[in-house]
Amino acid sequence: MRILFDLRMLSGDHSGISAYAVNLLSGLGSLSIPHEIILLSRNSSCFKRWNGRVFSYLDKHGGKSVFLDLSTFHPLNFFGLRRLIKNEQIHLYYTPDFFWPYGSLPCPVISTIHDVIPVTHSKWMPHSTKARFRLLFKELIRFTLMFSSRVCVASETTLKTLEKIFGSPLIRHCRVLHTPVDFSDNKTTNAPLPWDLNEGFILYVGRLDPYKNVPSLIRAFHELKKEGIKEKLVIAGKRDPRYPETSHLVESLRIQNEVIFTDFVSEDVLRQLYGQCRFSVQPSLAEGFGLTALEPYVYKKFCIASRAASLPEVLGEAGLFFDPQNTEDIKKTIKRGLMLTEDEKKQLVGKGLKQLELFHSTKTAEKWLDLVKEILPSSNK
């Protein structure tokens, strides 16, 4: 059976979806696969961003890649993708995104829904195109549920939200396929980072959208600085000119020397940040999964997280949790994290390593292959 695996999002600014896709591919690379998986990309250069993991899969399985230089939302994608699928004699099309040419492809489709935050929390995404057109986005999700042969859903939390919005009949083809975590490449160094971080630091990794709740983290951090903590706060992620409030808050609190905005960092630098931080904090008000809450445990660090949405589901007993809308509770929980003994840290990290195993890319890949068997029963023979 020939499966077309869409990786065109790797060429755009879709870091979460890209990580999901590449980690799933990494998991498939460790398995014996009874199918020919053909990788679809806009061009070959987009693979280079992922440290050769895509090429590693191709080398191991002798697969091939094909190219279609159209974004998934481009009107011509409806015709270009259909033609490519026919020409390549594809039996199944997989996309790690929710949008595809509904009902027009000549083969079954597995799609993916990571979250519905633009529908449920649009006020926390004021500059998001999906949030501004949330009614259209909602209808597109409905089409995804109606026309996909199977829909991978990133968490139980997201599945329950879909059921609440669309009802049980429409989610009958949904299967929870947790975001895969790949920790095969977890080597870090003690090389100096390009910032003054000699005292150790508290780390946040992610976007600056309002639903990420970073201003509340900064306010809690400011209160802790007044109490005399030495650590700095590192905010790692691409700067977003649409949301200048975070940097303005830092300036108004006069803690510019204590809060470091890294902007976009490479995977190598991100590994160093995880390896050298005290711990990470995830203060989100909403999450579809929360991969960056799990990533610290890959590097033997722990996470302090919001008690909202999917984060308790993802971290289980491995995290320290706070009310994301209570700055005092955030402050107290971070302070507790700073005061943990080495044994207490090891216990949290140990629990986190067990959580990581639940979401290991290989396990996710095995479940993904089970979905393929549901759709292509002849592949069982």
C-alpha positions in Angstrom: 0.0 0.0 0.0 1.2 3.5 -0.9 0.6 6.2 1.7 1.2 9.9 1.0 2.5 11.7 4.1 2.1 15.4 3.8 5.1 17.4 5.1 4.4 20.7 3.3 3.9 22.6 6.6 7.6 22.2 7.3 8.3 25.1 4.9 6.0 27.5 6.9 5.7 28.9 10.4 3.9 26.0 12.0 6.4 24.8 14.6 4.0 22.8 16.7 2.4 20.9 13.7 5.9 20.5 12.2 7.2 18.9 15.4 4.2 16.6 15.5 4.8 15.5 12.0 8.5 15.0 12.2 8.3 13.2 15.6 5.7 10.8 14.2 7.9 10.2 11.2 10.8 9.5 13.5 8.7 6.9 15.3 7.7 5.3 12.1 11.4 5.1 11.2 12.0 2.8 14.1 9.4 0.3 13.0 9.0 -2.3 10.3 6.3 -0.8 8.1 4.3 -2.9 5.7 3.6 0.1 3.5 5.5 2.5 1.2 5.3 5.9 2.7 5.9 8.7 0.2 6.8 12.1 1.7 5.2 15.1 0.2 6.9 18.5 0.5 6.9 21.9 -1.2 10.6 21.6 -1.9 13.7 19.7 -0.6 15.1 22.6 1.4 12.4 22.5 4.1 13.7 19.1 5.3 17.0 20.6 6.3 15.5 22.5 9.3 15.0 19.2 11.1 18.5 18.0 11.6 18.3 15.3 8.9 15.5 13.3 10.7 13.4 13.3 7.5 16.4 12.2 5.4 17.2 9.6 8.0 13.8 8.1 7.5 14.2 8.1 3.8 17.6 6.5 4.0 16.5 3.7 6.3 13.3 2.8 4.5 14.4 3.5 1.0 11.3 5.7 0.5 10.8 8.5 -1.9 9.7 12.1 -1.8 7.5 14.1 -4.1 7.0 17.8 -4.4 4.0 20.1 -4.7 4.9 23.7 -4.3 1.4 24.8 -3.0 0.3 25.6 0.5 -2.5 23.4 1.9 -4.9 26.4 1.7 -4.0 27.4 -1.9 -7.0 27.1 -4.2 -5.0 25.1 -6.7 -4.1 22.6 -4.0 -7.6 21.0 -4.6 -6.5 20.1 -8.2 -2.8 19.6 -7.7 -3.1 17.2 -4.8 -5.8 15.2 -6.5 -3.7 14.9 -9.6 -0.6 13.9 -7.7 -2.4 11.2 -5.7 -3.7 9.7 -9.0 -0.3 9.9 -10.7 1.4 8.2 -7.7 -1.3 5.6 -7.3 -1.8 6.5 -3.6 -4.0 4.3 -1.4 -4.2 6.7 1.6 -3.4 10.3 2.2 -2.3 11.5 5.7 -2.1 15.2 6.8 -0.9 16.3 10.3 -3.2 19.3 9.8 -7.0 19.6 9.8 -7.5 21.2 6.3 -7.5 19.2 3.1 -9.6 19.2 -0.1 -12.7 17.8 1.5 -14.4 15.1 -0.5 -12.4 15.6 -3.6 -9.5 13.2 -3.2 -9.6 9.7 -4.8 -8.5 7.9 -1.6 -9.2 7.7 2.1 -7.8 10.5 4.3 -6.4 10.6 7.9 -6.3 14.2 9.2 -5.3 15.7 12.5 -7.0 18.1 14.9 -4.6 19.5 17.5 -6.9 21.9 19.2 -10.0 24.1 18.7 -8.7 27.1 20.8 -9.7 29.6 18.0 -13.3 28.5 18.5 -13.4 28.1 22.3 -11.0 31.0 23.3 -11.0 33.4 20.4 -10.8 36.4 22.8 -7.3 35.1 23.8 -6.2 35.1 20.1 -7.1 38.6 19.0 -4.8 38.7 16.0 -5.2 35.1 14.8 -6.7 34.6 11.4 -8.5 31.5 12.7 -9.9 33.3 15.6 -11.1 36.3 13.5 -12.8 33.9 11.2 -13.8 31.5 14.0 -17.2 30.6 12.5 -15.5 29.6 9.2 -12.8 27.7 11.2 -15.6 25.9 13.1 -17.2 24.8 9.8 -13.9 23.6 8.4 -13.4 21.5 11.5 -16.9 20.2 11.0 -16.0 19.2 7.4 -12.9 17.6 8.7 -15.0 15.4 11.1 -17.5 14.6 8.3 -15.2 13.7 5.4 -12.1 12.2 7.0 -11.9 8.5 7.2 -10.1 8.9 10.6 -9.2 12.0 12.6 -6.2 12.0 14.9 -6.9 14.1 18.0 -4.0 15.3 20.1 -5.5 14.8 23.6 -8.5 13.5 25.5 -9.1 17.1 26.4 -9.4 18.1 22.8 -11.7 15.1 22.1 -14.1 16.1 24.9 -14.2 19.6 23.6 -15.0 18.4 20.1 -17.8 16.3 21.5 -19.2 19.2 23.4 -19.2 21.5 20.3 -20.2 19.0 17.5 -21.9 16.1 19.4 -21.0 12.4 19.6 -22.1 11.3 16.1 -19.6 13.7 14.4 -16.6 12.5 16.4 -17.2 8.8 15.7 -14.1 8.7 13.4 -11.9 10.5 16.0 -9.1 8.6 17.7 -6.8 10.1 20.4 -3.3 10.1 19.0 -1.2 12.0 21.5 1.5 14.3 20.2 4.6 12.1 19.8 7.7 13.0 21.7 11.1 12.1 20.2 14.0 12.1 22.7 16.5 10.1 20.7 18.6 13.3 20.3 18.9 14.7 23.8 22.5 15.5 24.1 23.4 18.9 25.6 26.6 20.7 26.3 27.7 23.1 29.0 28.8 25.5 26.3 28.1 29.1 27.2 24.8 30.4 25.8 24.7 33.8 24.0 23.2 35.5 27.1 24.4 36.2 30.6 22.8 33.2 32.5 25.5 32.3 35.0 23.1 32.1 37.9 20.8 29.5 36.3 17.4 30.5 35.0 13.7 29.8 34.8 12.6 28.9 31.3 9.5 29.5 29.2 9.3 28.0 25.7 6.5 29.0 23.4 4.6 31.7 21.6 3.4 35.0 23.0 -0.3 34.8 22.2 -2.5 36.0 25.0 -3.8 32.5 25.7 -0.2 31.5 26.6 -0.5 33.8 29.6 3.1 35.0 29.7 2.3 38.4 31.3 1.0 36.6 34.4 4.3 34.6 34.5 6.2 37.9 34.3 4.2 39.5 37.1 4.8 36.5 39.3 8.5 36.6 38.5 8.6 40.3 39.3 7.2 39.6 42.8 9.8 36.9 43.3 12.6 39.3 42.3 11.4 41.7 44.9 11.7 38.8 47.4 15.4 38.4 46.4 15.6 35.4 44.0 18.7 35.4 41.8 17.4 33.5 38.8 16.6 35.2 35.5 13.6 34.4 33.3 14.3 33.3 29.8 11.4 33.5 27.3 12.4 31.4 24.3 10.4 31.6 21.2 9.9 33.8 18.1 9.1 37.4 18.9 5.7 38.4 17.6 5.2 42.0 16.7 1.4 41.5 17.0 1.8 41.1 20.8 4.2 43.8 22.1 2.4 43.8 25.5 4.8 41.3 27.0 7.9 43.3 26.3 6.1 46.5 27.3 5.2 44.9 30.7 8.9 44.0 31.3 9.9 47.6 30.6 7.2 49.0 32.8 8.3 46.8 35.7 11.9 47.8 35.1 13.2 44.2 34.9 14.7 44.4 31.4 18.0 43.0 32.8 16.2 40.1 34.4 14.0 38.9 31.6 15.7 37.7 28.4 13.8 37.3 25.1 15.8 35.0 22.9 13.6 35.3 19.8 13.7 32.1 17.6 16.3 29.6 18.6 17.7 26.6 16.8 17.1 23.0 18.1 20.7 22.9 19.4 20.3 26.1 21.4 16.9 25.0 22.7 18.5 21.7 23.9 21.1 23.8 25.8 18.4 26.0 27.3 16.5 22.9 28.6 19.8 21.4 29.8 21.0 24.4 31.7 17.7 25.8 33.2 16.5 25.2 36.8 13.1 24.2 35.4 10.5 25.4 32.9 7.1 27.0 33.4 4.0 26.7 31.2 1.3 29.2 32.3 -1.1 28.6 29.4 -4.8 29.3 29.8 -5.6 26.8 27.0 -3.6 24.0 25.2 -4.5 21.2 22.8 -1.6 19.1 24.1 1.4 20.9 25.5 4.5 19.4 24.1 6.8 22.0 25.7 5.6 21.0 29.1 7.0 17.5 28.5 10.2 18.4 26.8 12.1 19.5 29.9 11.9 15.9 31.3 13.9 14.7 28.2 16.8 16.7 29.7 16.2 15.7 33.3 14.4 18.9 34.3 10.9 19.4 35.5 7.9 21.6 34.6 5.7 23.9 36.7 2.5 24.2 34.8 -1.0 25.7 34.6 -3.8 23.6 36.0 -5.8 24.3 32.8 -6.9 22.3 29.7 -4.7 19.4 28.7 -1.6 20.1 30.8 -2.6 18.0 33.8 -3.5 15.2 31.4 0.0 15.4 29.8 2.1 15.8 32.9 0.1 13.6 35.3 1.9 13.5 38.7 5.2 14.8 37.2 4.3 18.5 37.4 3.8 21.2 40.0 0.5 23.0 39.2 -1.0 26.4 39.7 -4.1 28.4 38.9 -3.1 30.3 35.8 -5.4 33.2 36.6 -4.0 33.7 40.1 -0.6 35.5 40.0 0.0 34.8 43.7 -0.5 31.1 43.1 1.9 31.2 40.2 4.5 33.0 42.4 4.1 30.5 45.3 4.4 27.5 43.0 7.5 28.8 41.3 9.0 29.6 44.7 8.2 26.0 45.8 10.0 24.8 42.7 13.1 26.8 43.6 13.1 25.3 47.1 12.8 21.6 46.1 15.6 19.4 47.4 17.6 17.3 45.0 15.6 14.2 46.0 12.3 15.9 45.3 13.6 17.0 41.9 14.6 13.5 41.1 11.2 12.2 42.0 9.5 14.7 39.7 11.9 13.9 36.9 11.4 10.2 37.4 7.6 10.6 37.1 8.2 12.7 34.0 10.2 10.1 32.4 7.4 7.6 32.9 5.0 10.2 31.3 7.4 10.5 28.3 7.2 6.8 27.7 3.4 7.1 27.3 3.9 9.6 24.4 7.1 8.1 22.9 7.1 8.6 19.2 7.3 4.9 18.6 4.1 4.2 20.5 2.3 7.0 18.7 3.6 5.5 15.4 2.3 2.1 16.3 -1.2 3.6 17.1 -1.0 5.5 13.8 -0.4 2.2 11.9 -3.4 0.7 13.7 -5.5 3.5 12.2 -4.1 2.6 8.8 -5.2 -1.0 9.3 -8.7 0.2 10.2 -9.0 2.0 6.9 -7.0 -0.4 4.7 -7.9 -3.8 6.1 -6.2 -5.5 3.2 -2.9 -4.3 4.7 -3.4 -6.9 7.5 -2.9 -9.7 5.0 
